[in-house]
Amino acid sequence: MQRNVNPIIARIEDLPYFRSPPIQLSLSQSASLSFGQYVWNNTNAPKTILVGSAQITQSTLLYIKSISFSADIPELDYQKALEITSTVLANGTTAGQNQIPSYFKFLSSDAKSPTLRSPILCQQFFTDQEYKLLVEPKTRPNDVLGFFRGALQQTGALAGINTITLTAEFYVQTVEDRNFINALKNQYPALDKSGYVTIGR
């Protein structure tokens, strides 16, 4: 007796590419030098709509494939500024606590609940780091919001630099094939329940 086989194979690697257009989401936020520190906080780094999120349409599932992080200073200078920031008390930072900049991301329909359940700790620069997160917005269309929190200490190498800009980039596929989305929900019940699921981690 032949079994009925579901023609939709819900492997993320089998995304119907022509119906899953890729988009690049990005956010850059700057901090100006003040009392020897560059500090990203609620004032100068508020929740901001990521560039590219306007391309998210109705009935779209987001597959965040990879992320990148950089700053507009050399990486070695960035890391040296991290080493001494935790020893300095200024601008609302706390001496002895880690002030490594972190990146947070939200959807505008669920702004109190981040789509990245753990913020991305930006200890070093990285390019196209695998992430593999599925997110289904609760309402659509939906803006993607993000912000940085943290601090850098001015070092000798940063003398004369008044502003530092941090940038996060996300490579995303927007899944629009309804049958494939439904098959993924069957395979990953958490996606249907909470609106997000991490693949393979």
C-alpha positions, 0 to 999 in steps of 0.5 A: 500500500503506497503512503501519501507523501507530502510534496513539500519538503520543509528543509530550510535548504530547499527554500523556493528561491524565486519566491524567496527574494533576498534582502539586506537589512542594515543599521548604523548608529553613531556615538560622539566623544564625551568625557573620554568615552563613546557611549551608545544609549537610549538617547543617541541610539534609539530603536531605529527602522533598519534600512531595507525593511520596507521591502518586507511585504504581506504574508512574509516569513523572514529567514535571517541567514547571516549577520555582519558587524563592523565599525568605522575605525580599525578593528584592533583600535576597536578591540583596544578601546573595549579592553579599558572601557570596563574600568572607567566610570562615566556617562552612565556606564558602570565601572567594573562592568562589561560595556562591550557594545551589543546589538538588539533587534525587534519587530515593530508589532512586538517591540517589547519582545526582541526577535533576537532573544539574546543580543549580539555581543560585538566583541570583534568584527565579523562578516556573514556569520551564520545565524539561521533564524526564522521569524514570522511577524505577528502583523504585516507589513512590519518594520524591523527595528534595531539599536546598539547599547554599550561604550568604547573608551578613547585610546591614544589611537582614537585621538582626534576621532570625535564620532564612531559609527557601528554597523550591523548588516543582516542577509535575509530571505523573505519567504513568500511561498505559503505552502512552504511556510505552512510546512515549516510551521508543521516541522517547527511548532515553536514558529507557529506558537511564538513567531520565531525559531532557530534552525540547527543551533 
